[in-house]
């Protein structure tokens, strides 16, 4: 199993980014995938989940601003992040069960 995140970067407050997580070795229609993040000096924080049947969930800190989605044909999940805030700065990880990617850095700063 391999999970590879991409799409991070530096963005100004109020801006948007779309993260991607390309997967191999799993089937999205039979897997639950999760986005989490870790800010400097803090623990891992759950952000969003998309279940095997496409049901989505969000933490209260991102609900209404972030959208998780998937492309089954491409074996890829996405995290569309809008109205970004400085407190969204973190390394973002996607995970499937016990497998996790290497992460992608998101920095929100003016």
N, C-alpha and C positions, 0 to 999 in steps of 0.2 A: 504494500500500500504506500502511495506517495501523495502528499498534499503540498502544493506549491502556491504560496500567496504572492500577489503582485498588485501594483496600483497605488501604493502608498506614496507619500511625498509631503512637501510643505505647502500649506494653503492658508489663506487669510481667514480670520473669523468671518462666519457667514457664508463661506465658500462650500464647494462640494468636491467629493472624490468618490470614485467607484473602485472598490477592491474586488479582486478576482481570486478564486481558489481553484486551481486546476487539479483534478484528482485522477488517480489511476489505481487500479486494483480493487475498486469498489464500484457498486452500482447505485446511483443516486436514488433510484426508485425503491431501493430496499435499505437505504441508510439514512440515518439522522445526522445532519451536520450542524455544527455550531461555530459561531464567531465569538471569540473572547478577546480581551485586551489586557495589557499590563502597562500601567503608567509607571514612570520612574519612581522607585522607592515604594511601590505599592504591590499588592498581590494581584493574582489573576482575577479578572472581573468578567462574568458572563455578559454577552451583549445580545445575541440573537440565535435562534434555532430554527431550522427548517426540517420538518420530519419527513419520513419516507413517503408519506402521502401528501406532502406539500403544505402541511399546516405550519404556520409561522408564529413565533413568539418573540417578544422584545423585552429588554429590561426597561424599567421606568425612565432611566436616564436618557434613553435614545428613542423611545417610542414616539412616533410622529415625525421623526427626523430621518431615521434610517430605514431602509427596506432591504430585506433579504430575498433573494430569488435564486433560481437554478435553471440551467440549461442541460437537460438530461442527455441530449444528443452530444453535447460537448463535454459531459462529465465535469461541469464547472458550476460552482456557486458564486454568487456575487453579494456584495454589500454596498448598496448605494447610500452614501452619507451626505445629507444636506444640512444646511444651517449649522455648520460645524462651529464648535466652541473650543477655546483653549483647553478646557478640561477633557476634551476628546483626545488630546495628545497621548499616544501610547503606541506600543507595538501590538499589532492586531494579528491574531492567529485563527486559522480554521482548524477544526478537529472533527474526526469521525471515530467515535469510540475512544480507544486508547491511542490512536494515531493523531499526530499534530504536525502542522507544517513549521517552517522555520520563522515565520512571521514577516510582517512588512510594517515599516515605521510610518506613522502618521503624525505630523507635527502641525498644529494649528497655532499660528502666531502672526502678528502684524509686524 
